[in-house]
Amino acid sequence: MTTYRARRTVRHAGLVAVAAAAVFSLTAFQGGGKDEVPSAVPAAYHTTASAAATKAASPVRTQTLADGSKAEIYELGAQHYLAKIVSRGQVLATLETKQHDAGLDANDMFVVLTLDGQVHSWMGGGHTGPGTFKLAGGWTAKVTKFGDLRYRAQILGHEGAVYATLEANQHDAGLDANGVYIVLSAGGVISAHQ
């Protein structure tokens, strides 16, 4: 990934498909352990943007995530993928890439959907901003708050130069930084995994 593409990608990174990702990450799983599924997931957690496209389509593959839930991955076009996170038959969240990677913090399970349709998930490792944090792969993140449920993370390289910027503006954001996957939540939590 070139620096220009990464910067362009990250500026627009976010969770397009989930209207209330911040609420989801803070409340949908809040009641219990990782295996507990909310009895009713409000419609706000589901996307309608690509619903018609995915109704007729079958997933290109299904992948098990770090918490045991599944990601159903759909190809909607060139560098345009949709991943439905499903547990016990219920769609809990949806991630969509369209000219940018997408990310989600689902109560300490972090998920990134890349432009090429790859899904990466991991548990834990989150740091709560604002602040400066060392991340996997030698990256450093400088997280600042600029409003309610609005955080920005500058991803700094080895020499301190800004490689990319993630903005979580009421929606979580994700990024593939040369094989290191980074999620910034709208609650200011940042986590990375290699």
ChimeraX attribute file (.defattr): number of C-alpha atoms within 10 A of each C-alpha:
attribute: neighborCount
match mode: 1-to-1
recipient: residues
	/A:1	11
	/A:2	10
	/A:3	13
	/A:4	11
	/A:5	13
	/A:6	20
	/A:7	18
	/A:8	15
	/A:9	24
	/A:10	27
	/A:11	17
	/A:12	20
	/A:13	28
	/A:14	32
	/A:15	30
	/A:16	23
	/A:17	25
	/A:18	26
	/A:19	19
	/A:20	20
	/A:21	32
	/A:22	27
	/A:23	18
	/A:24	23
	/A:25	23
	/A:26	16
	/A:27	13
	/A:28	23
	/A:29	18
	/A:30	15
	/A:31	10
	/A:32	10
	/A:33	9
	/A:34	16
	/A:35	12
	/A:36	13
	/A:37	17
	/A:38	16
	/A:39	8
	/A:40	9
	/A:41	15
	/A:42	12
	/A:43	12
	/A:44	15
	/A:45	20
	/A:46	20
	/A:47	18
	/A:48	14
	/A:49	12
	/A:50	13
	/A:51	13
	/A:52	9
	/A:53	14
	/A:54	17
	/A:55	8
	/A:56	8
	/A:57	12
	/A:58	12
	/A:59	15
	/A:60	11
	/A:61	12
	/A:62	16
	/A:63	16
	/A:64	15
	/A:65	19
	/A:66	15
	/A:67	16
	/A:68	12
	/A:69	19
	/A:70	19
	/A:71	27
	/A:72	20
	/A:73	25
	/A:74	21
	/A:75	21
	/A:76	17
	/A:77	10
	/A:78	11
	/A:79	15
	/A:80	18
	/A:81	25
	/A:82	29
	/A:83	28
	/A:84	23
	/A:85	22
	/A:86	19
	/A:87	18
	/A:88	11
	/A:89	9
	/A:90	15
	/A:91	17
	/A:92	24
	/A:93	27
	/A:94	26
	/A:95	28
	/A:96	31
	/A:97	27
	/A:98	19
	/A:99	18
	/A:100	28
	/A:101	31
	/A:102	35
	/A:103	35
	/A:104	31
	/A:105	31
	/A:106	25
	/A:107	19
	/A:108	19
	/A:109	19
	/A:110	30
	/A:111	29
	/A:112	29
	/A:113	28
	/A:114	26
	/A:115	22
	/A:116	14
	/A:117	23
	/A:118	14
	/A:119	22
	/A:120	22
	/A:121	20
	/A:122	19
	/A:123	18
	/A:124	14
	/A:125	15
	/A:126	20
	/A:127	19
	/A:128	15
	/A:129	21
	/A:130	18
	/A:131	13
	/A:132	16
	/A:133	17
	/A:134	15
	/A:135	22
	/A:136	15
	/A:137	16
	/A:138	10
	/A:139	20
	/A:140	21
	/A:141	28
	/A:142	18
	/A:143	25
	/A:144	17
	/A:145	18
	/A:146	13
	/A:147	11
	/A:148	11
	/A:149	17
	/A:150	19
	/A:151	27
	/A:152	25
	/A:153	28
	/A:154	20
	/A:155	25
	/A:156	19
	/A:157	15
	/A:158	11
	/A:159	7
	/A:160	10
	/A:161	11
	/A:162	17
	/A:163	19
	/A:164	22
	/A:165	22
	/A:166	27
	/A:167	27
	/A:168	30
	/A:169	21
	/A:170	22
	/A:171	30
	/A:172	33
	/A:173	34
	/A:174	33
	/A:175	29
	/A:176	26
	/A:177	20
	/A:178	12
	/A:179	12
	/A:180	16
	/A:181	27
	/A:182	28
	/A:183	29
	/A:184	34
	/A:185	36
	/A:186	30
	/A:187	24
	/A:188	26
	/A:189	21
	/A:190	29
	/A:191	26
	/A:192	29
	/A:193	20
	/A:194	14
